[in-house]
Amino acid sequence: MNTCNMSNLIKRQALVLIVGLIATFSSFAQTYYWYETIDTVSALGYYNIELSQEIAGVGLNSLLILDDDDKEVPYLIRSSVPVKEMKQMEMYELVSNVHKDSINTIIVHNREAEVSRFYLRMKEAEVTKYISIRGSYDRKQWFSVKQKSLLYSEHNPNLGEIAIIDFPKGDYTYYELAITNNSRSPLNITGVGKIEKSSIYGQFVELKPGSFVVKEDRGNTIITFPSLEYPYYLSKFELQITGKGHYNRRMWLESSEKIEYTVGAFQLSSRDEHTFYTDQVLIDKNTQIVIENESNPSLTVDGIKLFGVNRYLCAYLDAGMQYRIEAGLKRPGRYDIQDFANEISLHLPIVKTVGLQKKMIEKEPERELRFFESPLFLWGVIALTGLILLFICLRMLKELKKKS
């Protein structure tokens, strides 16, 4: 082995040892987690907790709900898949739709192989509503499907007042819906229907990326968001484009960090609207939107809007109890509530979170460090090791030179 190779080997070994020691020291460094407070509720029961876009972005896979005693509260994540607006509803055939006093009884003729959700249309009424469901194959013998539970409804701009009823999947030919309310009069129910591949939770909310920057680079128009404070899950974006004549360009999202990922490909065309849907891409200040111009003149980007989709955690909360959501500490375990997702109503009272905060913690439990764990001792070891290695290296090089 010649002098140069020996020198390089010694340097590499020294570097490995020093890096290892620095990593050991860094294990005592501080890290961060995020948390938000959940609004208190006035009654015991299930709630849909609406997550802020910020806490979803910083730790969607590491969310914990904790109570005043720092005990975990089981939850399940509710529909986070974006959908386009609900515009049409296919109605079921109603065998009967009768009412008496405060009770509406509806029998639905089901021609589907299996069904687990009904959309109930009604006129608005400021009353408390309850629903129970039975199933039958011949309208003679009836079987219990869903016990009496609260029924919540929401106004949809295209469909009116809608209540979503979820129940265990079944293949009954007939379903009997018994709807009661706390007044002396019945509800004005106009029909029962279905909407394919839709979710009332697929509601878009505009993100706050701050200012954006447009630059030209090697024939491409690149849009970046340098003032983006938090990472966000992107589900939709809209571009405002000024261009002369017709254009049809390829466009994509990518990370500026050595192109760690490229997300699909979109077609930016003067024929179509400039609205694009993504599969929940996590974006940050390093993300860029690239428009490939090739030999064409650049398009002028006048504006851009980014949208996330509302996400909810479904959990059983106690009245007056203070809860919080933490992100970034650890991944949650598996909760029993996940097995009952189809039996818990989708349309529950919604509570929000407030006050996103970043908190610094110690990775190791707080305790008095032993002498050899102290930063001063560790840095001393690193310095001493470096000096010893340097001495050995110089001595070996001197001996090699004598031999050569």
C-alpha atoms as a printed R data frame, in Angstrom:
    type eleno elety resid chain resno       x       y       z
1   ATOM     1    CA   MET     A     1   0.000   0.000   0.000
2   ATOM     2    CA   ASN     A     2   1.517   3.359  -0.969
3   ATOM     3    CA   THR     A     3   1.729   6.468   1.183
4   ATOM     4    CA   CYS     A     4  -1.278   8.154  -0.434
5   ATOM     5    CA   ASN     A     5  -3.592   5.146   0.013
6   ATOM     6    CA   MET     A     6  -2.490   4.665   3.610
7   ATOM     7    CA   SER     A     7  -3.126   8.328   4.333
8   ATOM     8    CA   ASN     A     8  -6.622   8.177   2.818
9   ATOM     9    CA   LEU     A     9  -7.462   5.030   4.801
10  ATOM    10    CA   ILE     A    10  -6.407   6.639   8.080
11  ATOM    11    CA   LYS     A    11  -8.428   9.759   7.295
12  ATOM    12    CA   ARG     A    12 -11.547   7.726   6.511
13  ATOM    13    CA   GLN     A    13 -11.287   5.727   9.736
14  ATOM    14    CA   ALA     A    14 -10.794   8.882  11.757
15  ATOM    15    CA   LEU     A    15 -13.793  10.506  10.099
16  ATOM    16    CA   VAL     A    16 -16.016   7.500  10.825
17  ATOM    17    CA   LEU     A    17 -15.060   7.527  14.503
18  ATOM    18    CA   ILE     A    18 -15.565  11.278  14.905
19  ATOM    19    CA   VAL     A    19 -18.936  11.208  13.109
20  ATOM    20    CA   GLY     A    20 -20.048   8.349  15.379
21  ATOM    21    CA   LEU     A    21 -19.161  10.330  18.462
22  ATOM    22    CA   ILE     A    22 -20.947  13.417  17.161
23  ATOM    23    CA   ALA     A    23 -24.051  11.313  16.433
24  ATOM    24    CA   THR     A    24 -23.944  10.011  20.005
25  ATOM    25    CA   PHE     A    25 -23.785  13.551  21.292
26  ATOM    26    CA   SER     A    26 -26.592  14.633  18.953
27  ATOM    27    CA   SER     A    27 -28.874  11.943  20.384
28  ATOM    28    CA   PHE     A    28 -29.287  14.208  23.392
29  ATOM    29    CA   ALA     A    29 -30.324  17.151  21.210
30  ATOM    30    CA   GLN     A    30 -33.767  18.603  21.377
31  ATOM    31    CA   THR     A    31 -36.625  18.035  18.928
32  ATOM    32    CA   TYR     A    32 -40.133  19.413  18.438
33  ATOM    33    CA   TYR     A    33 -43.752  18.360  18.352
34  ATOM    34    CA   TRP     A    34 -46.960  20.226  17.534
35  ATOM    35    CA   TYR     A    35 -50.251  20.457  19.368
36  ATOM    36    CA   GLU     A    36 -53.667  22.089  19.127
37  ATOM    37    CA   THR     A    37 -56.499  22.404  21.645
38  ATOM    38    CA   ILE     A    38 -59.911  20.916  20.851
39  ATOM    39    CA   ASP     A    39 -62.954  23.049  21.628
40  ATOM    40    CA   THR     A    40 -64.824  21.674  24.632
41  ATOM    41    CA   VAL     A    41 -68.154  19.947  24.004
42  ATOM    42    CA   SER     A    42 -71.372  20.294  26.005
43  ATOM    43    CA   ALA     A    43 -72.625  16.691  25.798
44  ATOM    44    CA   LEU     A    44 -71.097  13.222  26.019
45  ATOM    45    CA   GLY     A    45 -70.930  11.441  22.664
46  ATOM    46    CA   TYR     A    46 -69.235  11.000  19.321
47  ATOM    47    CA   TYR     A    47 -67.917  14.054  17.495
48  ATOM    48    CA   ASN     A    48 -66.114  14.820  14.276
49  ATOM    49    CA   ILE     A    49 -63.038  16.892  15.125
50  ATOM    50    CA   GLU     A    50 -62.085  19.084  12.184
51  ATOM    51    CA   LEU     A    51 -58.321  19.190  11.787
52  ATOM    52    CA   SER     A    52 -56.576  22.369  10.769
53  ATOM    53    CA   GLN     A    53 -54.689  22.121   7.500
54  ATOM    54    CA   GLU     A    54 -51.495  22.961   9.379
55  ATOM    55    CA   ILE     A    55 -51.535  20.128  11.916
56  ATOM    56    CA   ALA     A    56 -52.537  17.659   9.196
57  ATOM    57    CA   GLY     A    57 -49.528  18.783   7.179
58  ATOM    58    CA   VAL     A    58 -46.984  18.523   9.989
59  ATOM    59    CA   GLY     A    59 -48.084  15.128  11.290
60  ATOM    60    CA   LEU     A    60 -51.135  13.396   9.794
61  ATOM    61    CA   ASN     A    61 -49.633   9.961  10.497
62  ATOM    62    CA   SER     A    62 -48.628  10.764  14.077
63  ATOM    63    CA   LEU     A    63 -51.775  12.288  15.575
64  ATOM    64    CA   LEU     A    64 -52.746  11.583  19.171
65  ATOM    65    CA   ILE     A    65 -55.809  12.800  21.057
66  ATOM    66    CA   LEU     A    66 -54.988  13.259  24.740
67  ATOM    67    CA   ASP     A    67 -57.212  14.203  27.673
68  ATOM    68    CA   ASP     A    68 -56.404  16.219  30.818
69  ATOM    69    CA   ASP     A    69 -54.645  13.181  32.312
70  ATOM    70    CA   ASP     A    70 -52.498  12.640  29.191
71  ATOM    71    CA   LYS     A    71 -54.401   9.451  28.367
72  ATOM    72    CA   GLU     A    72 -54.922   8.553  24.715
73  ATOM    73    CA   VAL     A    73 -58.436   8.874  23.313
74  ATOM    74    CA   PRO     A    74 -59.201   6.355  20.516
75  ATOM    75    CA   TYR     A    75 -60.231   7.812  17.177
76  ATOM    76    CA   LEU     A    76 -60.637   7.030  13.509
77  ATOM    77    CA   ILE     A    77 -59.869   9.277  10.556
78  ATOM    78    CA   ARG     A    78 -62.898  10.221   8.535
79  ATOM    79    CA   SER     A    79 -63.073  10.654   4.754
80  ATOM    80    CA   SER     A    80 -60.075  12.560   3.510
81  ATOM    81    CA   VAL     A    81 -60.531  11.788  -0.185
82  ATOM    82    CA   PRO     A    82 -61.423  14.879  -2.233
83  ATOM    83    CA   VAL     A    83 -64.547  14.707  -4.393
84  ATOM    84    CA   LYS     A    84 -66.206  17.033  -6.807
85  ATOM    85    CA   GLU     A    85 -69.501  18.672  -5.918
86  ATOM    86    CA   MET     A    86 -72.545  16.480  -5.347
87  ATOM    87    CA   LYS     A    87 -74.884  17.536  -8.154
88  ATOM    88    CA   GLN     A    88 -77.151  14.563  -8.779
89  ATOM    89    CA   MET     A    89 -78.816  11.982  -6.616
90  ATOM    90    CA   GLU     A    90 -80.351   8.752  -7.862
91  ATOM    91    CA   MET     A    91 -83.553   8.135  -5.932
92  ATOM    92    CA   TYR     A    92 -84.729   4.781  -4.563
93  ATOM    93    CA   GLU     A    93 -88.243   3.515  -5.117
94  ATOM    94    CA   LEU     A    94 -90.309   4.141  -1.976
95  ATOM    95    CA   VAL     A    95 -92.815   1.419  -1.202
96  ATOM    96    CA   SER     A    96 -94.397   3.674   1.400
97  ATOM    97    CA   ASN     A    97 -93.820   7.066   2.987
98  ATOM    98    CA   VAL     A    98 -96.213   7.657   5.846
99  ATOM    99    CA   HIS     A    99 -96.142   9.853   8.915
100 ATOM   100    CA   LYS     A   100 -98.085  10.233  12.101
101 ATOM   101    CA   ASP     A   101 -97.473  12.815  14.802
102 ATOM   102    CA   SER     A   102 -93.659  13.060  15.129
103 ATOM   103    CA   ILE     A   103 -92.862   9.771  13.362
104 ATOM   104    CA   ASN     A   104 -92.009   9.283   9.676
105 ATOM   105    CA   THR     A   105 -91.898   5.670   8.456
106 ATOM   106    CA   ILE     A   106 -90.384   5.004   5.033
107 ATOM   107    CA   ILE     A   107 -89.908   1.661   3.280
108 ATOM   108    CA   VAL     A   108 -87.203   1.650   0.610
109 ATOM   109    CA   HIS     A   109 -87.093  -0.937  -2.181
110 ATOM   110    CA   ASN     A   110 -83.427  -1.871  -2.572
111 ATOM   111    CA   ARG     A   111 -82.325  -3.373  -5.893
112 ATOM   112    CA   GLU     A   112 -78.602  -3.211  -5.092
113 ATOM   113    CA   ALA     A   113 -76.527  -6.284  -4.262
114 ATOM   114    CA   GLU     A   114 -75.406  -4.623  -1.031
115 ATOM   115    CA   VAL     A   115 -76.015  -1.234   0.505
116 ATOM   116    CA   SER     A   116 -74.617   0.568   3.557
117 ATOM   117    CA   ARG     A   117 -75.655   4.204   3.111
118 ATOM   118    CA   PHE     A   118 -78.776   6.221   2.359
119 ATOM   119    CA   TYR     A   119 -79.068   9.928   1.583
120 ATOM   120    CA   LEU     A   120 -82.254  11.342   3.067
121 ATOM   121    CA   ARG     A   121 -83.706  14.508   1.507
122 ATOM   122    CA   MET     A   122 -86.016  16.689   3.536
123 ATOM   123    CA   LYS     A   123 -87.257  20.200   4.096
124 ATOM   124    CA   GLU     A   124 -85.341  22.105   6.737
125 ATOM   125    CA   ALA     A   125 -86.636  21.784  10.304
126 ATOM   126    CA   GLU     A   126 -85.047  23.018  13.516
127 ATOM   127    CA   VAL     A   127 -85.698  19.893  15.568
128 ATOM   128    CA   THR     A   128 -83.700  17.013  17.044
129 ATOM   129    CA   LYS     A   129 -84.016  13.938  14.837
130 ATOM   130    CA   TYR     A   130 -83.490  10.206  15.443
131 ATOM   131    CA   ILE     A   131 -83.232   7.265  13.056
132 ATOM   132    CA   SER     A   132 -83.636   3.489  13.372
133 ATOM   133    CA   ILE     A   133 -83.539   0.931  10.548
134 ATOM   134    CA   ARG     A   134 -84.927  -2.548   9.971
135 ATOM   135    CA   GLY     A   135 -84.454  -4.866   6.979
136 ATOM   136    CA   SER     A   136 -86.660  -7.480   5.317
137 ATOM   137    CA   TYR     A   137 -86.704  -9.765   2.285
138 ATOM   138    CA   ASP     A   138 -90.479 -10.129   2.081
139 ATOM   139    CA   ARG     A   139 -91.922  -7.203   4.114
140 ATOM   140    CA   LYS     A   140 -93.318  -9.724   6.582
141 ATOM   141    CA   GLN     A   141 -90.414 -10.619   8.808
142 ATOM   142    CA   TRP     A   142 -88.231  -7.688   9.822
143 ATOM   143    CA   PHE     A   143 -84.713  -7.720  11.259
144 ATOM   144    CA   SER     A   144 -82.905  -5.039  13.213
145 ATOM   145    CA   VAL     A   145 -80.200  -3.181  11.243
146 ATOM   146    CA   LYS     A   146 -79.508   0.061  13.098
147 ATOM   147    CA   GLN     A   147 -80.614   0.956  16.608
148 ATOM   148    CA   LYS     A   148 -82.122   4.341  17.367
149 ATOM   149    CA   SER     A   149 -79.484   7.055  17.084
150 ATOM   150    CA   LEU     A   150 -79.216  10.768  16.471
151 ATOM   151    CA   LEU     A   151 -79.711  11.933  12.902
152 ATOM   152    CA   TYR     A   152 -77.849  15.003  11.667
153 ATOM   153    CA   SER     A   153 -78.463  16.875   8.455
154 ATOM   154    CA   GLU     A   154 -76.649  19.550   6.487
155 ATOM   155    CA   HIS     A   155 -77.623  21.966   3.757
156 ATOM   156    CA   ASN     A   156 -76.136  21.196   0.355
157 ATOM   157    CA   PRO     A   157 -76.342  24.015  -2.225
158 ATOM   158    CA   ASN     A   158 -77.296  21.586  -5.002
159 ATOM   159    CA   LEU     A   159 -79.488  19.093  -3.179
160 ATOM   160    CA   GLY     A   160 -81.064  20.957  -0.275
161 ATOM   161    CA   GLU     A   161 -81.203  19.523   3.251
162 ATOM   162    CA   ILE     A   162 -79.408  16.165   3.276
163 ATOM   163    CA   ALA     A   163 -78.923  13.590   6.034
164 ATOM   164    CA   ILE     A   164 -76.409  10.817   5.494
165 ATOM   165    CA   ILE     A   165 -77.396   7.529   7.119
166 ATOM   166    CA   ASP     A   166 -74.677   4.893   7.500
167 ATOM   167    CA   PHE     A   167 -75.462   1.387   8.697
168 ATOM   168    CA   PRO     A   168 -73.957  -2.124   8.554
169 ATOM   169    CA   LYS     A   169 -73.691  -3.392   4.984
170 ATOM   170    CA   GLY     A   170 -76.602  -5.629   3.989
171 ATOM   171    CA   ASP     A   171 -78.567  -7.053   1.056
172 ATOM   172    CA   TYR     A   172 -82.147  -6.749   2.304
173 ATOM   173    CA   THR     A   173 -84.711  -6.186  -0.410
174 ATOM   174    CA   TYR     A   174 -86.578  -3.721   1.783
175 ATOM   175    CA   TYR     A   175 -85.344  -1.262   4.381
176 ATOM   176    CA   GLU     A   176 -87.657   0.439   6.854
177 ATOM   177    CA   LEU     A   177 -86.475   3.846   8.061
178 ATOM   178    CA   ALA     A   178 -88.191   5.166  11.190
179 ATOM   179    CA   ILE     A   179 -87.425   8.861  11.731
180 ATOM   180    CA   THR     A   180 -88.661  10.543  14.884
181 ATOM   181    CA   ASN     A   181 -88.202  14.070  16.177
182 ATOM   182    CA   ASN     A   182 -88.759  15.989  19.406
183 ATOM   183    CA   SER     A   183 -91.751  17.985  18.173
184 ATOM   184    CA   ARG     A   184 -95.377  16.953  17.737
185 ATOM   185    CA   SER     A   185 -95.290  17.183  13.952
186 ATOM   186    CA   PRO     A   186 -93.612  14.978  11.331
187 ATOM   187    CA   LEU     A   187 -90.768  15.969   9.023
188 ATOM   188    CA   ASN     A   188 -91.313  16.759   5.361
189 ATOM   189    CA   ILE     A   189 -89.181  14.010   3.823
190 ATOM   190    CA   THR     A   190 -89.002  14.183   0.023
191 ATOM   191    CA   GLY     A   191 -86.993  11.090  -0.853
192 ATOM   192    CA   VAL     A   192 -84.209   8.586  -0.215
193 ATOM   193    CA   GLY     A   193 -81.349   8.312  -2.668
194 ATOM   194    CA   LYS     A   194 -77.749   7.378  -3.350
195 ATOM   195    CA   ILE     A   195 -74.740   9.210  -4.748
196 ATOM   196    CA   GLU     A   196 -72.005   7.079  -6.245
197 ATOM   197    CA   LYS     A   197 -68.433   7.575  -5.006
198 ATOM   198    CA   SER     A   198 -69.076  10.708  -3.021
199 ATOM   199    CA   SER     A   199 -68.519  11.983   0.462
200 ATOM   200    CA   ILE     A   200 -69.945  14.939   2.303
201 ATOM   201    CA   TYR     A   201 -66.517  15.409   3.856
202 ATOM   202    CA   GLY     A   202 -64.820  16.028   0.534
203 ATOM   203    CA   GLN     A   203 -65.051  19.765   1.013
204 ATOM   204    CA   PHE     A   204 -62.144  21.846  -0.193
205 ATOM   205    CA   VAL     A   205 -60.637  24.616   1.891
206 ATOM   206    CA   GLU     A   206 -58.234  27.220   0.526
207 ATOM   207    CA   LEU     A   207 -54.689  27.061   1.877
208 ATOM   208    CA   LYS     A   208 -52.522  30.021   2.840
209 ATOM   209    CA   PRO     A   209 -49.254  29.691   0.929
210 ATOM   210    CA   GLY     A   210 -48.397  33.395   1.086
211 ATOM   211    CA   SER     A   211 -46.787  34.923  -1.987
212 ATOM   212    CA   PHE     A   212 -45.627  32.840  -4.943
213 ATOM   213    CA   VAL     A   213 -42.690  33.346  -7.287
214 ATOM   214    CA   VAL     A   214 -42.606  32.701 -11.037
215 ATOM   215    CA   LYS     A   215 -39.307  32.242 -12.872
216 ATOM   216    CA   GLU     A   216 -38.086  30.904 -16.192
217 ATOM   217    CA   ASP     A   217 -35.511  28.116 -16.287
218 ATOM   218    CA   ARG     A   218 -34.328  26.254 -19.402
219 ATOM   219    CA   GLY     A   219 -37.571  26.731 -21.286
220 ATOM   220    CA   ASN     A   220 -39.803  25.951 -18.306
221 ATOM   221    CA   THR     A   221 -42.005  28.220 -16.222
222 ATOM   222    CA   ILE     A   222 -41.518  27.375 -12.548
223 ATOM   223    CA   ILE     A   223 -43.829  28.430  -9.718
224 ATOM   224    CA   THR     A   224 -42.559  28.231  -6.143
225 ATOM   225    CA   PHE     A   225 -43.874  29.168  -2.690
226 ATOM   226    CA   PRO     A   226 -40.857  30.390  -0.673
227 ATOM   227    CA   SER     A   227 -43.002  31.915   2.093
228 ATOM   228    CA   LEU     A   228 -44.895  28.669   2.804
229 ATOM   229    CA   GLU     A   229 -44.679  28.399   6.599
230 ATOM   230    CA   TYR     A   230 -46.063  24.871   7.033
231 ATOM   231    CA   PRO     A   231 -46.226  21.773   4.845
232 ATOM   232    CA   TYR     A   232 -49.714  21.147   3.479
233 ATOM   233    CA   TYR     A   233 -51.559  18.302   1.807
234 ATOM   234    CA   LEU     A   234 -52.571  19.613  -1.604
235 ATOM   235    CA   SER     A   235 -55.771  18.224  -3.140
236 ATOM   236    CA   LYS     A   236 -56.579  20.838  -5.764
237 ATOM   237    CA   PHE     A   237 -55.020  23.909  -7.354
238 ATOM   238    CA   GLU     A   238 -56.242  26.570  -9.765
239 ATOM   239    CA   LEU     A   239 -54.140  28.671 -12.124
240 ATOM   240    CA   GLN     A   240 -54.942  32.046 -13.643
241 ATOM   241    CA   ILE     A   241 -53.123  32.117 -16.978
242 ATOM   242    CA   THR     A   242 -52.654  34.828 -19.583
243 ATOM   243    CA   GLY     A   243 -51.531  33.549 -22.968
244 ATOM   244    CA   LYS     A   244 -51.835  34.641 -26.549
245 ATOM   245    CA   GLY     A   245 -53.652  32.239 -28.810
246 ATOM   246    CA   HIS     A   246 -54.013  28.545 -28.135
247 ATOM   247    CA   TYR     A   247 -51.711  26.534 -25.922
248 ATOM   248    CA   ASN     A   248 -51.406  22.951 -24.725
249 ATOM   249    CA   ARG     A   249 -48.546  22.385 -22.272
250 ATOM   250    CA   ARG     A   250 -47.405  19.558 -20.019
251 ATOM   251    CA   MET     A   251 -47.242  20.472 -16.323
252 ATOM   252    CA   TRP     A   252 -46.195  18.664 -13.159
253 ATOM   253    CA   LEU     A   253 -45.332  19.093  -9.476
254 ATOM   254    CA   GLU     A   254 -41.885  18.256  -8.157
255 ATOM   255    CA   SER     A   255 -39.560  18.859  -5.259
256 ATOM   256    CA   SER     A   256 -36.673  21.224  -5.869
257 ATOM   257    CA   GLU     A   257 -34.474  19.074  -3.617
258 ATOM   258    CA   LYS     A   258 -32.768  17.043  -6.367
259 ATOM   259    CA   ILE     A   259 -36.228  16.182  -7.739
260 ATOM   260    CA   GLU     A   260 -37.056  13.762  -4.933
261 ATOM   261    CA   TYR     A   261 -40.490  13.173  -6.400
262 ATOM   262    CA   THR     A   262 -42.513  14.059  -9.464
263 ATOM   263    CA   VAL     A   263 -46.279  13.968  -9.164
264 ATOM   264    CA   GLY     A   264 -48.145  12.806 -12.216
265 ATOM   265    CA   ALA     A   265 -48.546  15.045 -15.215
266 ATOM   266    CA   PHE     A   266 -51.261  17.567 -15.931
267 ATOM   267    CA   GLN     A   267 -52.306  19.035 -19.243
268 ATOM   268    CA   LEU     A   268 -52.550  22.824 -19.200
269 ATOM   269    CA   SER     A   269 -54.714  23.714 -22.173
270 ATOM   270    CA   SER     A   270 -56.566  26.774 -23.451
271 ATOM   271    CA   ARG     A   271 -59.474  24.418 -24.175
272 ATOM   272    CA   ASP     A   272 -60.118  23.534 -20.528
273 ATOM   273    CA   GLU     A   273 -60.534  25.102 -17.131
274 ATOM   274    CA   HIS     A   274 -57.300  25.513 -15.215
275 ATOM   275    CA   THR     A   275 -58.400  23.456 -12.209
276 ATOM   276    CA   PHE     A   276 -56.375  20.370 -11.319
277 ATOM   277    CA   TYR     A   277 -56.895  17.630  -8.731
278 ATOM   278    CA   THR     A   278 -54.091  15.780  -6.957
279 ATOM   279    CA   ASP     A   279 -53.971  12.695  -4.777
280 ATOM   280    CA   GLN     A   280 -53.163  14.523  -1.536
281 ATOM   281    CA   VAL     A   281 -49.607  15.560  -2.295
282 ATOM   282    CA   LEU     A   282 -47.579  16.888   0.640
283 ATOM   283    CA   ILE     A   283 -46.054  20.217  -0.412
284 ATOM   284    CA   ASP     A   284 -43.653  22.589   1.299
285 ATOM   285    CA   LYS     A   285 -41.454  25.570   0.392
286 ATOM   286    CA   ASN     A   286 -39.284  23.281  -1.779
287 ATOM   287    CA   THR     A   287 -42.197  22.187  -3.976
288 ATOM   288    CA   GLN     A   288 -42.532  23.689  -7.418
289 ATOM   289    CA   ILE     A   289 -45.076  23.613 -10.233
290 ATOM   290    CA   VAL     A   290 -43.341  23.233 -13.586
291 ATOM   291    CA   ILE     A   291 -44.899  24.221 -16.936
292 ATOM   292    CA   GLU     A   292 -43.007  22.847 -19.935
293 ATOM   293    CA   ASN     A   293 -42.968  25.491 -22.659
294 ATOM   294    CA   GLU     A   294 -40.618  23.752 -25.130
295 ATOM   295    CA   SER     A   295 -40.208  26.181 -28.075
296 ATOM   296    CA   ASN     A   296 -43.350  28.159 -27.248
297 ATOM   297    CA   PRO     A   297 -43.472  31.580 -25.603
298 ATOM   298    CA   SER     A   298 -43.939  31.498 -21.842
299 ATOM   299    CA   LEU     A   299 -47.389  31.834 -20.341
300 ATOM   300    CA   THR     A   300 -48.053  34.571 -17.806
301 ATOM   301    CA   VAL     A   301 -49.203  33.242 -14.428
302 ATOM   302    CA   ASP     A   302 -51.413  35.944 -12.911
303 ATOM   303    CA   GLY     A   303 -52.542  33.982  -9.867
304 ATOM   304    CA   ILE     A   304 -52.710  30.611  -8.202
305 ATOM   305    CA   LYS     A   305 -54.932  29.116  -5.503
306 ATOM   306    CA   LEU     A   306 -54.133  26.000  -3.492
307 ATOM   307    CA   PHE     A   307 -56.745  23.847  -1.761
308 ATOM   308    CA   GLY     A   308 -56.661  21.099   0.819
309 ATOM   309    CA   VAL     A   309 -59.556  18.902   1.836
310 ATOM   310    CA   ASN     A   310 -61.209  18.882   5.244
311 ATOM   311    CA   ARG     A   311 -60.171  15.998   7.474
312 ATOM   312    CA   TYR     A   312 -61.912  14.822  10.616
313 ATOM   313    CA   LEU     A   313 -61.055  12.623  13.555
314 ATOM   314    CA   CYS     A   314 -64.087  10.809  14.953
315 ATOM   315    CA   ALA     A   315 -63.802  10.337  18.725
316 ATOM   316    CA   TYR     A   316 -65.961   9.866  21.817
317 ATOM   317    CA   LEU     A   317 -65.612  13.008  23.932
318 ATOM   318    CA   ASP     A   318 -66.771  13.854  27.442
319 ATOM   319    CA   ALA     A   319 -68.632  17.063  28.252
320 ATOM   320    CA   GLY     A   320 -66.457  19.832  29.657
321 ATOM   321    CA   MET     A   321 -63.252  17.799  29.338
322 ATOM   322    CA   GLN     A   322 -60.227  19.528  27.841
323 ATOM   323    CA   TYR     A   323 -58.639  17.611  24.964
324 ATOM   324    CA   ARG     A   324 -55.721  18.333  22.697
325 ATOM   325    CA   ILE     A   325 -54.233  16.878  19.521
326 ATOM   326    CA   GLU     A   326 -50.503  16.245  19.371
327 ATOM   327    CA   ALA     A   327 -48.499  15.525  16.219
328 ATOM   328    CA   GLY     A   328 -44.932  14.388  15.810
329 ATOM   329    CA   LEU     A   329 -44.364  12.436  19.032
330 ATOM   330    CA   LYS     A   330 -45.247   8.886  17.992
331 ATOM   331    CA   ARG     A   331 -47.559   6.944  15.723
332 ATOM   332    CA   PRO     A   332 -50.909   5.991  17.256
333 ATOM   333    CA   GLY     A   333 -51.722   2.376  17.927
334 ATOM   334    CA   ARG     A   334 -54.685   0.481  16.595
335 ATOM   335    CA   TYR     A   335 -57.967   1.468  18.240
336 ATOM   336    CA   ASP     A   336 -61.133  -0.655  18.578
337 ATOM   337    CA   ILE     A   337 -63.223   2.211  17.219
338 ATOM   338    CA   GLN     A   338 -61.812   1.505  13.751
339 ATOM   339    CA   ASP     A   339 -63.834  -1.739  13.629
340 ATOM   340    CA   PHE     A   340 -67.074   0.236  14.039
341 ATOM   341    CA   ALA     A   341 -66.484   2.883  11.377
342 ATOM   342    CA   ASN     A   342 -69.564   1.825   9.386
343 ATOM   343    CA   GLU     A   343 -71.786   1.814  12.466
344 ATOM   344    CA   ILE     A   344 -70.973   5.326  13.682
345 ATOM   345    CA   SER     A   345 -72.879   8.030  11.870
346 ATOM   346    CA   LEU     A   346 -70.812  10.092   9.466
347 ATOM   347    CA   HIS     A   347 -72.813  13.195  10.130
348 ATOM   348    CA   LEU     A   348 -71.908  14.095  13.709
349 ATOM   349    CA   PRO     A   349 -71.545  17.454  15.463
350 ATOM   350    CA   ILE     A   350 -68.316  19.106  14.356
351 ATOM   351    CA   VAL     A   351 -65.813  20.633  16.761
352 ATOM   352    CA   LYS     A   352 -62.712  22.526  15.725
353 ATOM   353    CA   THR     A   353 -59.146  22.828  16.941
354 ATOM   354    CA   VAL     A   354 -57.420  26.083  17.831
355 ATOM   355    CA   GLY     A   355 -54.000  27.441  18.704
356 ATOM   356    CA   LEU     A   356 -51.407  25.446  16.770
357 ATOM   357    CA   GLN     A   357 -48.187  25.578  18.783
358 ATOM   358    CA   LYS     A   358 -44.705  24.170  18.422
359 ATOM   359    CA   LYS     A   359 -43.094  22.790  21.560
360 ATOM   360    CA   MET     A   360 -39.543  21.686  22.199
361 ATOM   361    CA   ILE     A   361 -38.949  18.417  24.041
362 ATOM   362    CA   GLU     A   362 -36.079  16.204  25.084
363 ATOM   363    CA   LYS     A   363 -35.814  12.948  23.204
364 ATOM   364    CA   GLU     A   364 -34.526  11.190  26.316
365 ATOM   365    CA   PRO     A   365 -36.506  11.291  29.576
366 ATOM   366    CA   GLU     A   366 -35.292  14.103  31.759
367 ATOM   367    CA   ARG     A   367 -32.743  12.858  34.283
368 ATOM   368    CA   GLU     A   368 -29.438  13.911  35.678
369 ATOM   369    CA   LEU     A   369 -26.726  13.074  33.170
370 ATOM   370    CA   ARG     A   370 -23.876  10.907  34.311
371 ATOM   371    CA   PHE     A   371 -20.359  12.316  33.955
372 ATOM   372    CA   PHE     A   372 -19.525  10.416  30.767
373 ATOM   373    CA   GLU     A   373 -22.864  11.569  29.200
374 ATOM   374    CA   SER     A   374 -22.270  15.267  29.702
375 ATOM   375    CA   PRO     A   375 -21.662  17.401  26.597
376 ATOM   376    CA   LEU     A   376 -18.351  18.635  28.002
377 ATOM   377    CA   PHE     A   377 -17.052  15.080  28.443
378 ATOM   378    CA   LEU     A   378 -18.247  14.008  24.963
379 ATOM   379    CA   TRP     A   379 -16.666  16.964  23.228
380 ATOM   380    CA   GLY     A   380 -13.494  16.320  25.224
381 ATOM   381    CA   VAL     A   381 -13.427  12.725  23.992
382 ATOM   382    CA   ILE     A   382 -13.932  13.895  20.410
383 ATOM   383    CA   ALA     A   383 -11.089  16.406  20.707
384 ATOM   384    CA   LEU     A   384  -8.743  13.908  22.362
385 ATOM   385    CA   THR     A   385  -9.560  11.237  19.778
386 ATOM   386    CA   GLY     A   386  -8.851  13.692  16.996
387 ATOM   387    CA   LEU     A   387  -5.476  14.578  18.472
388 ATOM   388    CA   ILE     A   388  -4.510  10.918  18.941
389 ATOM   389    CA   LEU     A   389  -5.507  10.057  15.385
390 ATOM   390    CA   LEU     A   390  -3.635  13.037  14.064
391 ATOM   391    CA   PHE     A   391  -0.516  11.967  15.992
392 ATOM   392    CA   ILE     A   392  -0.795   8.373  14.713
393 ATOM   393    CA   CYS     A   393  -1.376   9.572  11.173
394 ATOM   394    CA   LEU     A   394   1.665  11.869  11.212
395 ATOM   395    CA   ARG     A   395   3.857   9.156  12.745
396 ATOM   396    CA   MET     A   396   2.823   6.551  10.189
397 ATOM   397    CA   LEU     A   397   3.356   8.957   7.328
398 ATOM   398    CA   LYS     A   398   6.837   9.746   8.685
399 ATOM   399    CA   GLU     A   399   7.707   6.038   8.863
400 ATOM   400    CA   LEU     A   400   6.367   5.408   5.376
401 ATOM   401    CA   LYS     A   401   8.472   8.199   3.988
402 ATOM   402    CA   LYS     A   402  11.596   6.664   5.606
403 ATOM   403    CA   LYS     A   403  10.836   3.267   4.060
404 ATOM   404    CA   SER     A   404  10.185   4.762   0.636
